[in-house]
Amino acid sequence: MDRNWRSSVAPGFVVCALILFASRASAQNQRDAIAQTPPMGWNSWNKFGCNVSEDLIKSVADAIATNGMKEAGYQYVVIDDCWQVSRDENEFIVADQQRFPSGIKALADYVHSEGLKLGLYSDAGTKTCDDRPGSQGHEYQDALQYARWGVDYLKYDWCNTGTRNAEEAYTTMSDALLVTGRPIVFSMCEWGTAKPWQWAKGIGNLWRTTGDIGDKWEGVFKSPEGNCCLNGMVDILDLQAGLDAFAGPGHWNDPDMLEVGNGGMTIPEYRAHFSFWALLAAPLIAGNDVRSMTPEIKEILTNVEVIAVNQDELGREGRRIRKDGDLEVWARPLSDGSRAVILFNRGKSEQEVTARWEEIAYPNHLAARVRDLWAHKDVGSFTGEYSAKVAPHSVAMVKITP
Ligand code: GLA
């Protein structure tokens, strides 16, 4: 009897397990296909906080479409927290009608007409971080509404989630987005609390690895509104070391959005910030007022040679290969066999920094061309190592090609 039971039921289990495994694998392929290189775009939060509106989003989309950012690869225009106010009698999410009088569908149409894509924000808890309605218990209905509106990207936050399990909560929304049939990039904003890099591949396209970034070089500090805590750029950078193996085409570590151009760092510091985010294969989501940038800031955000490193199809995240006090070397292998290398000086005086071939997996005798990606100049041919003088709080970023 026992044997009969086993012989008839066991094959059923195996078939079910195989079907489940195959459908998870195909969901993962579908999810990964949407973001084969790190997403590029703009998000309202870092500069505008809750002060979002239809006029703001349209004027930002106009700027991106005409100021060289679209050509450089920026695509997603993302409205962060505070666009939503309530739910209607059928529990569908409702946008703030004062600030978005034409509605989200019309806004998506507008953004699409510029050749760009629209992103929205929600939260896995009962309320968002700014106390707007969250998606807990409404995941499928919200995903359906986003798809009907023509939304292309969802940033999904982690406030007011109580005892929810992060993997379960993010899987629910990921599945809900997939069944809409609309390709929607899924940006998981869980702040790295439950180490999402260990489980989020196939669930999200990008996952935050830390708390929020602030517009400062270093330190942990309060926001202008007095909220604790924002993290300086190098504090966030330090927390990325060791996470590189978890990223790849379709699924990326997210060290948070860019602060380039928001005024709290110097131009060399912003260049360092942008260089690192490119090397780390991080999503490049601008967070400044792109409608009124100085030429230096625009030059940073649209540096095509640095962006090419970020968007390299091999999709290998860079990593720190040496730290000698204030001096560091970071490197990333690229699809053409070359290496992108950052020589970093976090100290207060100019220093020489050296990248040695053996550290970037090249033989010592190899002669390789070095190109400076900020000066846009070939520096020469070098054998065994390359050194550059690096100003304080600055980087040199080069491409080394055998
Ligand atoms: C959290 C997120 C931020 C931003 C705000 C919005 O702090 O980490 O990126 O979305 O919420 O309230």
Boltz pocket constraint, residues with backbone or C-beta under 6 A from the ligand:
constraints:
  - pocket:
      binder: B
      contacts: [[A, 45], [A, 80], [A, 81], [A, 128], [A, 129], [A, 130], [A, 157], [A, 189], [A, 211], [A, 212]]
      max_distance: 6.0
